Amino acid sequence: MTRNLLVTSALPYANGDIHLGHLVETIQTDIWVRFQKLRGHQCVYLCADDTHGTPIMISAKKQNRTPDEMVAEIGQRHVADFERYGIGFDCYYSTNSPENKALSEAIYLKAVSAGAIEQREISQMFCPNDAMFLPDRLIRGICPRCRAEDQYGDSCEKCSATYSPSELMESRCAECGATPISKNSVHHFFKLSQYTDQIEAWVRGGHVQSEVANKLNEWFESGLKDWDISRDAPYFGFKIPGTDDKYFYVWLDAPIGYIATTQKWAADAGMEWAPYWTDPAVEIHHFIGKDILYFHTLFWPALLMVGGYQLPKAVHVHGFLTVNGEKMSKSRGTFINASEFAESFNPEYLRYYFASKLSSGIDDIDLNFEDFVFKVNAEVVNKIVNIASRLGAIVNKSCGGTLSTPDAVGVTLLAEIEGAAERIAILYEALETHKATREIMALADKANQYIDTQAPWAAAKTDPDHARQICTTGLNALRLLAIYLKPIVPQLIAGVEGFLGIAPLTWEDLTTRMTDHPIQPYTHLAQRVDMAAVKVFLAGR
């Protein structure tokens, strides 16, 4: 049965370039989306720039630009970076959009009508030097729970604790270093606590990983806190209806950007957008990092409930990226932007490497460059590309450029590769791509063993027809492996499709074979990664 899916990646903040940490998520999501489309499912992949907040306002001021100008320019860079890595968004938009403004206001007004908004006077951190209230992310200090240094004003990256900025120890303004003072202001609160039972029921319904559910249970046990959804002027964002100097906190309108982007995509496609957020037949899947777990599994479901929208089928949470065992850090040379990596290495190699590491869990993954070189060369080049290069030369030189039919041994091999389809599909569906790549490469080993044993280069000298049969088996094996790998390395597989002279592959093509079929002259598909080039890249950082 054809499924109807709406899939999102978390919205990158429009205050800097895309880095490899962002790509862990978008590559994982894109592989899953491509797998779904390969299987014939209806799948829409959406994302947008997260554009609001004080940090962007401050950055724009430093650059003597308006926030709108800055986020528009950064948005173009983000799109270019994602395109380099083959991220196939059906629509990439911005939260700074008329659709998002209208939706945010509508959901807020529904919350007001539902009695879910309360105004309270609160004490906030105020920077006397910059004469402005400080958002949580512009306050740094020592975590009050684990005592980790240099943590944000609302949450700790080390222990995942959440707290109020006033609890942070030795706090300071992240911009000027001044010690914040406390100042009163009236703010708007969303009564998250009154949705506890509904949110907990959703969590218990299997919509998040078990380790995520366990973490959320800690917050349920301590009691959900009502959520401050307003910020004081000056602020770059949407003004709260009925106020003069209050703006929606960025974390209110950012996730609503998923719906706004759906509106934009649907309008461009001439379709209705509402069923994607109201029809239970549509599966909504969010992919996020574990650092924004609280927002997507507590706040966001509550907003959807208030707005009258359906809740996500699943929120898939992944871990962070380390580089050579180190946390991403500019001082250590382990903070790598997507564009600079793509200038030195084939971006699809990073897609394959991440796929070989990613699982359905929330553990961190490591980009170890020695392992990266080994995996690319030993698996992508030696096990996949070499089948094409070795057999393509024989077919075009000794067999007239045309395949025939597989030999008896080859028929058994192809049946074995075809027989792995359901196992591999289950692994893709479950986000266990590290297991899927192992399964695929084990099949590639068998294909290469067959080629080595049958030695078509030798048979071509005495029995060209038998050599043609061997090559037919080998290139049909390559075609099957290409189907399995297409979600991970789509551009490489497009090259294989061109070489084989076939239409773009789908999952259904696993049940057919190429016989009496012409192939194209082999042209170079991929090159090995040189460890010396890696050392130069790392040394230059």
Secondary structure per residue as TSV (DSSP state, phi and psi in degrees):
chain	resnum	aa	ss	phi	psi
A	1	M	-	360.0	134.6
A	2	T	-	-71.6	131.0
A	3	R	-	-96.3	154.8
A	4	N	E	-118.3	112.7
A	5	L	E	-123.8	141.5
A	6	L	E	-118.5	122.0
A	7	V	E	-124.2	137.4
A	8	T	E	-130.3	150.9
A	9	S	E	-104.0	156.3
A	10	A	-	-60.4	149.0
A	11	L	-	-80.4	118.9
A	12	P	-	-68.9	141.8
A	13	Y	B	-74.8	134.4
A	14	A	T	-84.8	50.1
A	15	N	T	-128.1	18.6
A	16	G	S	173.7	175.3
A	17	D	-	-81.1	162.8
A	18	I	-	-71.2	133.4
A	19	H	B	-119.1	177.1
A	20	L	H	-64.3	-27.3
A	21	G	H	-63.0	-40.8
A	22	H	H	-59.9	-38.1
A	23	L	H	-70.5	-23.3
A	24	V	H	-53.9	-47.1
A	25	E	H	-73.2	-49.0
A	26	T	H	-68.1	-33.1
A	27	I	H	-68.0	-44.3
A	28	Q	H	-59.0	-46.0
A	29	T	H	-64.7	-46.0
A	30	D	H	-61.9	-39.2
A	31	I	H	-61.5	-44.0
A	32	W	H	-65.2	-41.7
A	33	V	H	-64.7	-45.3
A	34	R	H	-63.2	-36.6
A	35	F	H	-62.2	-45.2
A	36	Q	H	-61.9	-42.6
A	37	K	H	-68.2	-37.0
A	38	L	H	-61.1	-33.3
A	39	R	T	-80.4	-6.1
A	40	G	T	95.5	10.0
A	41	H	-	-82.3	154.0
A	42	Q	E	-81.4	117.1
A	43	C	E	-141.4	122.6
A	44	V	E	-110.6	127.3
A	45	Y	E	-112.8	117.5
A	46	L	E	-124.9	149.6
A	47	C	E	-160.5	172.7
A	48	A	E	-162.5	163.0
A	49	D	E	-79.2	136.1
A	50	D	B	-88.0	111.2
A	51	T	-	-113.2	-6.7
A	52	H	-	-103.0	168.4
A	53	G	S	121.4	163.8
A	54	T	H	-64.6	-41.2
A	55	P	H	-55.2	-40.0
A	56	I	H	-69.8	-40.0
A	57	M	H	-59.2	-43.5
A	58	I	H	-68.3	-43.9
A	59	S	H	-60.5	-42.2
A	60	A	H	-63.7	-40.6
A	61	K	H	-62.8	-40.4
A	62	K	H	-63.0	-32.0
A	63	Q	T	-89.8	4.0
A	64	N	T	57.4	43.0
A	65	R	S	-131.7	163.8
A	66	T	-	-81.1	153.3
A	67	P	H	-57.6	-37.4
A	68	D	H	-61.9	-41.7
A	69	E	H	-64.4	-43.5
A	70	M	H	-65.8	-46.3
A	71	V	H	-69.7	-30.1
A	72	A	H	-66.1	-42.7
A	73	E	H	-68.7	-42.0
A	74	I	H	-66.4	-36.1
A	75	G	H	-59.0	-39.4
A	76	Q	H	-64.4	-39.1
A	77	R	H	-67.1	-40.2
A	78	H	H	-60.2	-46.4
A	79	V	H	-59.7	-44.0
A	80	A	H	-62.0	-41.1
A	81	D	H	-64.4	-45.7
A	82	F	H	-63.9	-36.8
A	83	E	H	-63.5	-37.1
A	84	R	H	-58.2	-33.4
A	85	Y	T	-99.0	13.9
A	86	G	T	67.5	27.1
A	87	I	-	-77.0	113.9
A	88	G	-	-94.5	62.3
A	89	F	-	-61.2	139.0
A	90	D	S	-79.8	-25.0
A	91	C	E	-156.6	131.0
A	92	Y	E	-121.1	120.5
A	93	Y	E	-126.6	-153.6
A	94	S	E	-143.7	144.6
A	95	T	S	-75.0	-14.0
A	96	N	S	-88.1	62.2
A	97	S	S	-129.8	155.7
A	98	P	H	-62.7	-34.0
A	99	E	H	-62.5	-43.3
A	100	N	H	-69.8	-37.0
A	101	K	H	-61.0	-47.5
A	102	A	H	-64.6	-42.4
A	103	L	H	-66.2	-43.0
A	104	S	H	-61.9	-43.7
A	105	E	H	-64.9	-41.0
A	106	A	H	-65.1	-43.1
A	107	I	H	-67.4	-39.6
A	108	Y	H	-60.7	-45.6
A	109	L	H	-66.3	-33.2
A	110	K	H	-66.0	-36.9
A	111	A	H	-65.4	-38.4
A	112	V	H	-62.3	-45.6
A	113	S	H	-63.7	-31.8
A	114	A	T	-82.8	1.6
A	115	G	T	72.8	23.4
A	116	A	-	-97.3	2.8
A	117	I	E	-116.5	134.2
A	118	E	E	-136.3	137.4
A	119	Q	E	-96.7	134.0
A	120	R	E	-140.2	147.6
A	121	E	E	-85.5	127.4
A	122	I	E	-127.7	162.0
A	123	S	E	-98.1	127.5
A	124	Q	E	-121.7	161.7
A	125	M	E	-78.8	128.3
A	126	F	E	-127.5	130.4
A	127	C	E	-88.6	112.2
A	128	P	T	-67.5	-23.9
A	129	N	T	-76.1	-44.6
A	130	D	T	-92.1	-5.1
A	131	A	T	54.5	51.3
A	132	M	E	-155.7	151.6
A	133	F	E	-69.6	141.3
A	134	L	-	-98.2	127.3
A	135	P	-	-69.1	160.2
A	136	D	G	-54.1	-36.5
A	137	R	G	-76.9	-8.8
A	138	L	G	-104.8	16.7
A	139	I	E	-119.0	130.3
A	140	R	E	-124.7	151.6
A	141	G	E	177.8	-158.4
A	142	I	E	-99.4	129.7
A	143	C	-	-59.0	129.8
A	144	P	T	-73.2	-11.9
A	145	R	T	-94.5	-57.5
A	146	C	T	-106.0	-3.7
A	147	R	-	68.6	20.1
A	148	A	-	-68.5	139.1
A	149	E	S	-86.3	161.7
A	150	D	S	56.5	49.2
A	151	Q	E	-105.6	160.3
A	152	Y	E	-70.9	166.9
A	153	G	S	-75.9	-9.8
A	154	D	S	-121.4	-18.0
A	155	S	B	-158.5	155.4
A	156	C	-	-106.3	126.6
A	157	E	T	-72.4	-22.1
A	158	K	T	-83.2	-48.2
A	159	C	T	-110.3	-1.0
A	160	S	-	67.8	12.9
A	161	A	-	-68.0	147.6
A	162	T	B	-115.4	148.6
A	163	Y	-	-163.4	173.8
A	164	S	-	-89.6	152.9
A	165	P	G	-56.9	-29.3
A	166	S	G	-67.8	-20.8
A	167	E	G	-81.0	-20.8
A	168	L	S	-62.1	137.7
A	169	M	E	-91.5	140.9
A	170	E	E	52.0	48.2
A	171	S	E	-70.1	154.3
A	172	R	E	-152.1	156.0
A	173	C	E	-71.9	126.9
A	174	A	T	-69.1	-18.5
A	175	E	T	-86.5	-48.9
A	176	C	T	-115.8	-11.5
A	177	G	-	85.7	-1.3
A	178	A	-	-69.6	154.2
A	179	T	-	-80.5	121.6
A	180	P	-	-66.5	152.8
A	181	I	E	-113.2	165.8
A	182	S	E	-93.3	134.2
A	183	K	E	-143.8	141.5
A	184	N	E	-85.1	148.4
A	185	S	E	-160.3	150.4
A	186	V	E	-86.4	126.8
A	187	H	E	-125.1	161.2
A	188	H	E	-101.3	127.9
A	189	F	E	-114.9	138.1
A	190	F	E	-92.9	127.5
A	191	K	-	-79.6	75.2
A	192	L	G	-60.1	-33.5
A	193	S	G	-60.7	-29.0
A	194	Q	G	-77.1	-5.5
A	195	Y	G	-107.5	11.9
A	196	T	H	-55.4	-49.6
A	197	D	H	-61.6	-43.4
A	198	Q	H	-66.8	-41.5
A	199	I	H	-66.6	-43.3
A	200	E	H	-63.3	-38.1
A	201	A	H	-64.1	-39.5
A	202	W	H	-63.9	-45.4
A	203	V	H	-59.7	-43.9
A	204	R	H	-70.0	-11.8
A	205	G	T	-81.1	9.5
A	206	G	T	83.5	23.4
A	207	H	-	-91.2	-4.0
A	208	V	S	-134.6	163.0
A	209	Q	-	-63.6	155.9
A	210	S	H	-60.6	-39.6
A	211	E	H	-68.2	-29.8
A	212	V	H	-70.2	-43.5
A	213	A	H	-59.2	-39.2
A	214	N	H	-64.0	-40.6
A	215	K	H	-65.9	-43.4
A	216	L	H	-63.4	-32.2
A	217	N	H	-60.6	-31.6
A	218	E	H	-61.8	-40.5
A	219	W	H	-71.8	-36.8
A	220	F	H	-63.3	-41.2
A	221	E	H	-66.6	-35.2
A	222	S	H	-84.8	-11.8
A	223	G	-	94.7	127.0
A	224	L	-	-71.1	135.2
A	225	K	-	-91.5	143.6
A	226	D	-	-63.6	151.5
A	227	W	E	-110.8	122.5
A	228	D	E	-75.2	109.7
A	229	I	-	-104.7	11.2
A	230	S	E	-120.9	155.8
A	231	R	E	-137.8	149.7
A	232	D	E	-85.1	152.1
A	233	A	S	-66.4	148.7
A	234	P	S	-78.5	142.5
A	235	Y	-	-159.2	138.6
A	236	F	S	-93.7	108.9
A	237	G	S	174.5	-160.4
A	238	F	-	-97.1	130.8
A	239	K	B	-71.5	139.7
A	240	I	-	-71.4	130.4
A	241	P	T	-54.3	136.7
A	242	G	T	83.3	7.3
A	243	T	-	-124.5	162.1
A	244	D	S	-105.9	-27.1
A	245	D	S	-135.8	21.2
A	246	K	E	-117.7	138.5
A	247	Y	E	-125.4	152.7
A	248	F	E	-64.8	130.5
A	249	Y	-	-56.8	138.0
A	250	V	H	-52.5	-32.5
A	251	W	H	-76.8	-5.3
A	252	L	H	-82.9	-50.4
A	253	D	H	-83.6	-17.0
A	254	A	H	-62.6	-54.6
A	255	P	H	-67.3	-29.2
A	256	I	H	-62.0	-21.8
A	257	G	H	-58.1	-25.2
A	258	Y	H	-61.5	-43.2
A	259	I	H	-70.6	-42.2
A	260	A	H	-60.6	-39.4
A	261	T	H	-67.8	-34.3
A	262	T	H	-62.1	-41.8
A	263	Q	H	-59.2	-46.8
A	264	K	H	-62.1	-47.7
A	265	W	H	-60.5	-46.2
A	266	A	H	-64.3	-40.8
A	267	A	H	-62.3	-43.5
A	268	D	H	-66.5	-30.4
A	269	A	H	-91.5	-1.9
A	270	G	T	69.4	36.8
A	271	M	-	-123.5	169.3
A	272	E	-	-87.4	135.6
A	273	W	S	-91.8	-32.1
A	274	A	T	-57.9	-39.2
A	275	P	H	-58.4	-26.3
A	276	Y	H	-66.5	-20.9
A	277	W	H	-117.0	5.5
A	278	T	H	-131.6	-20.5
A	279	D	-	-91.0	116.3
A	280	P	T	-60.3	-16.2
A	281	A	T	-72.2	-16.5
A	282	V	E	-91.0	129.4
A	283	E	E	-94.0	122.0
A	284	I	E	-99.4	124.6
A	285	H	E	-124.0	121.8
A	286	H	E	-105.1	136.3
A	287	F	E	-111.7	126.7
A	288	I	E	-143.9	164.5
A	289	G	E	-87.8	159.1
A	290	K	G	-69.2	-11.7
A	291	D	G	-75.5	-17.6
A	292	I	G	-116.3	28.2
A	293	L	H	-59.4	-46.4
A	294	Y	H	-58.1	-43.4
A	295	F	I	-69.1	-39.4
A	296	H	I	-86.2	-18.7
A	297	T	I	-112.6	-6.4
A	298	L	I	-123.9	-61.8
A	299	F	I	-63.8	-50.0
A	300	W	H	-62.6	-46.8
A	301	P	H	-57.3	-37.6
A	302	A	H	-65.1	-42.0
A	303	L	H	-62.6	-40.9
A	304	L	H	-63.9	-40.0
A	305	M	H	-60.8	-48.0
A	306	V	H	-62.5	-40.4
A	307	G	H	-75.2	-11.6
A	308	G	T	84.4	23.5
A	309	Y	-	-105.6	159.2
A	310	Q	-	-78.0	155.9
A	311	L	-	-87.3	158.9
A	312	P	-	-61.7	144.8
A	313	K	S	-66.0	-37.9
A	314	A	E	-157.3	143.7
A	315	V	E	-113.7	112.4
A	316	H	E	-96.2	118.0
A	317	V	E	-108.3	133.2
A	318	H	E	-120.3	169.4
A	319	G	-	-90.3	-170.2
A	320	F	-	-90.3	172.3
A	321	L	E	-108.0	132.0
A	322	T	E	-111.1	158.8
A	323	V	E	-123.8	117.9
A	324	N	T	51.7	40.4
A	325	G	T	80.7	-0.1
A	326	E	E	-110.5	147.5
A	327	K	E	-60.7	143.8
A	328	M	-	-58.2	122.9
A	329	S	-	-150.4	131.0
A	330	K	T	-66.3	-38.4
A	331	S	T	-67.3	-31.4
A	332	R	T	-90.2	-2.5
A	333	G	T	75.5	18.1
A	334	T	-	-107.1	5.9
A	335	F	-	-95.2	108.8
A	336	I	-	-120.7	122.1
A	337	N	B	-75.3	152.1
A	338	A	H	-61.0	-39.7
A	339	S	H	-67.0	-40.5
A	340	E	H	-71.7	-33.4
A	341	F	H	-65.2	-42.4
A	342	A	H	-67.0	-23.8
A	343	E	H	-72.8	-22.1
A	344	S	H	-107.4	-26.0
A	345	F	S	-137.6	156.1
A	346	N	-	-64.7	119.2
A	347	P	H	-57.5	-28.2
A	348	E	H	-68.6	-23.5
A	349	Y	H	-66.6	-34.6
A	350	L	H	-69.2	-37.6
A	351	R	H	-57.2	-46.2
A	352	Y	H	-66.2	-42.0
A	353	Y	H	-63.9	-46.8
A	354	F	H	-60.5	-42.1
A	355	A	H	-59.1	-37.2
A	356	S	H	-72.4	-9.9
A	357	K	H	-111.4	-27.0
A	358	L	-	-77.4	145.3
A	359	S	-	-136.4	-173.2
A	360	S	S	-82.7	-2.3
A	361	G	S	-88.6	-177.2
A	362	I	-	-110.8	15.9
A	363	D	-	-69.9	149.8
A	364	D	-	-68.5	153.7
A	365	I	E	-118.3	154.7
A	366	D	E	-117.1	132.6
A	367	L	E	-91.8	94.9
A	368	N	-	-95.4	117.0
A	369	F	H	-67.4	-31.8
A	370	E	H	-66.2	-42.4
A	371	D	H	-66.1	-37.6
A	372	F	H	-57.9	-49.3
A	373	V	H	-61.3	-45.1
A	374	F	H	-61.9	-47.9
A	375	K	H	-64.1	-43.5
A	376	V	I	-63.3	-48.6
A	377	N	I	-71.1	-44.3
A	378	A	I	-77.0	-29.4
A	379	E	I	-106.3	-60.1
A	380	V	I	-64.9	-49.4
A	381	V	I	-79.2	-55.0
A	382	N	I	-71.4	-35.6
A	383	K	I	-94.4	-26.8
A	384	I	I	-108.9	-59.9
A	385	V	I	-63.2	-36.2
A	386	N	H	-64.4	-27.7
A	387	I	H	-61.5	-45.6
A	388	A	H	-65.5	-45.8
A	389	S	H	-67.7	-41.2
A	390	R	H	-69.2	-49.1
A	391	L	H	-79.0	-32.0
A	392	G	H	-59.9	-40.4
A	393	A	H	-64.4	-40.6
A	394	I	H	-68.5	-46.1
A	395	V	H	-61.0	-43.7
A	396	N	H	-77.1	-27.5
A	397	K	H	-87.9	-39.8
A	398	S	H	-116.1	-11.1
A	399	C	S	-124.7	19.3
A	400	G	T	69.8	14.4
A	401	G	T	73.7	15.9
A	402	T	B	-131.3	139.7
A	403	L	-	-82.4	168.3
A	404	S	-	-124.0	-110.3
A	405	T	-	-133.0	153.8
A	406	P	-	-65.8	151.5
A	407	D	-	-79.5	175.1
A	408	A	H	-60.7	-44.0
A	409	V	H	-64.5	-36.8
A	410	G	H	-65.8	-36.5
A	411	V	H	-59.6	-42.0
A	412	T	H	-64.3	-42.3
A	413	L	H	-61.3	-47.8
A	414	L	H	-64.2	-36.8
A	415	A	H	-63.2	-37.2
A	416	E	H	-66.9	-42.6
A	417	I	H	-66.5	-43.3
A	418	E	H	-61.5	-35.9
A	419	G	T	-68.2	-12.7
A	420	A	T	-85.9	-1.8
A	421	A	H	-56.4	-47.8
A	422	E	H	-68.0	-38.7
A	423	R	H	-60.9	-45.1
A	424	I	H	-68.2	-38.5
A	425	A	H	-62.1	-42.1
A	426	I	H	-61.8	-40.2
A	427	L	H	-67.5	-43.1
A	428	Y	H	-60.1	-47.8
A	429	E	H	-58.7	-38.5
A	430	A	T	-84.4	4.8
A	431	L	T	66.4	20.4
A	432	E	-	-92.5	61.9
A	433	T	H	-69.7	-25.2
A	434	H	H	-64.0	-35.6
A	435	K	H	-74.9	-36.2
A	436	A	H	-62.9	-43.6
A	437	T	H	-65.0	-36.9
A	438	R	H	-63.4	-42.4
A	439	E	H	-62.9	-44.5
A	440	I	H	-65.1	-42.4
A	441	M	H	-70.9	-28.6
A	442	A	H	-65.1	-38.2
A	443	L	H	-68.6	-38.1
A	444	A	H	-63.0	-37.0
A	445	D	H	-59.0	-43.0
A	446	K	H	-66.2	-38.1
A	447	A	H	-64.0	-42.5
A	448	N	H	-69.5	-36.2
A	449	Q	H	-62.2	-40.9
A	450	Y	H	-60.3	-46.7
A	451	I	H	-63.2	-43.8
A	452	D	H	-63.1	-41.4
A	453	T	H	-68.9	-42.4
A	454	Q	H	-78.3	-23.1
A	455	A	-	47.5	67.5
A	456	P	H	-62.7	-25.4
A	457	W	H	-64.1	-34.0
A	458	A	H	-78.1	-42.8
A	459	A	H	-61.9	-31.4
A	460	A	H	-61.3	-25.2
A	461	K	H	-76.0	-29.8
A	462	T	H	-119.2	-27.2
A	463	D	-	-144.7	77.4
A	464	P	H	-56.6	-33.5
A	465	D	H	-64.9	-40.2
A	466	H	H	-68.4	-38.9
A	467	A	H	-59.4	-40.5
A	468	R	H	-62.0	-38.9
A	469	Q	H	-63.9	-43.7
A	470	I	H	-61.5	-46.5
A	471	C	H	-64.8	-34.4
A	472	T	H	-62.0	-43.8
A	473	T	H	-62.2	-48.8
A	474	G	H	-62.2	-41.6
A	475	L	H	-77.4	-26.5
A	476	N	H	-69.4	-35.5
A	477	A	H	-63.6	-42.4
A	478	L	H	-59.3	-42.4
A	479	R	H	-61.3	-42.4
A	480	L	H	-65.5	-43.8
A	481	L	H	-63.1	-35.1
A	482	A	H	-63.6	-38.5
A	483	I	H	-61.2	-46.4
A	484	Y	H	-63.0	-34.6
A	485	L	H	-90.2	-9.9
A	486	K	T	-57.7	-38.6
A	487	P	T	-63.0	-25.8
A	488	I	T	-89.6	-47.8
A	489	V	-	-126.1	69.0
A	490	P	H	-61.8	-36.0
A	491	Q	H	-70.6	-39.8
A	492	L	H	-60.8	-43.5
A	493	I	H	-69.3	-30.8
A	494	A	H	-61.5	-37.3
A	495	G	H	-65.4	-40.0
A	496	V	H	-63.5	-42.4
A	497	E	H	-60.5	-41.2
A	498	G	H	-64.2	-43.7
A	499	F	H	-61.5	-43.0
A	500	L	H	-77.4	-12.5
A	501	G	T	68.5	43.2
A	502	I	-	-125.4	160.8
A	503	A	-	-69.9	161.1
A	504	P	-	-51.0	131.4
A	505	L	-	-75.1	146.5
A	506	T	-	-127.4	170.5
A	507	W	G	-62.1	-32.1
A	508	E	G	-63.6	-23.6
A	509	D	G	-69.9	-6.8
A	510	L	G	-64.3	-20.6
A	511	T	G	-94.4	1.7
A	512	T	-	-121.8	165.0
A	513	R	-	-135.7	157.5
A	514	M	-	-88.5	117.0
A	515	T	-	-133.4	146.4
A	516	D	S	47.3	49.1
A	517	H	-	-123.4	130.8
A	518	P	B	-77.9	144.1
A	519	I	-	-116.8	164.5
A	520	Q	-	-89.0	158.5
A	521	P	-	-57.2	138.5
A	522	Y	-	-69.0	131.2
A	523	T	-	-121.5	155.1
A	524	H	-	-56.6	126.9
A	525	L	-	-101.0	-34.3
A	526	A	-	-162.8	155.4
A	527	Q	-	-123.0	157.3
A	528	R	-	-69.7	156.0
A	529	V	-	-93.2	130.1
A	530	D	-	-92.8	125.3
A	531	M	H	-61.6	-29.2
A	532	A	H	-63.7	-36.9
A	533	A	H	-67.6	-34.9
A	534	V	H	-64.1	-44.0
A	535	K	H	-62.9	-39.2
A	536	V	H	-63.9	-43.2
A	537	F	H	-60.8	-47.3
A	538	L	H	-70.6	-35.1
A	539	A	H	-68.5	-27.4
A	540	G	T	-83.2	4.3
A	541	R	-	-92.2	360.0
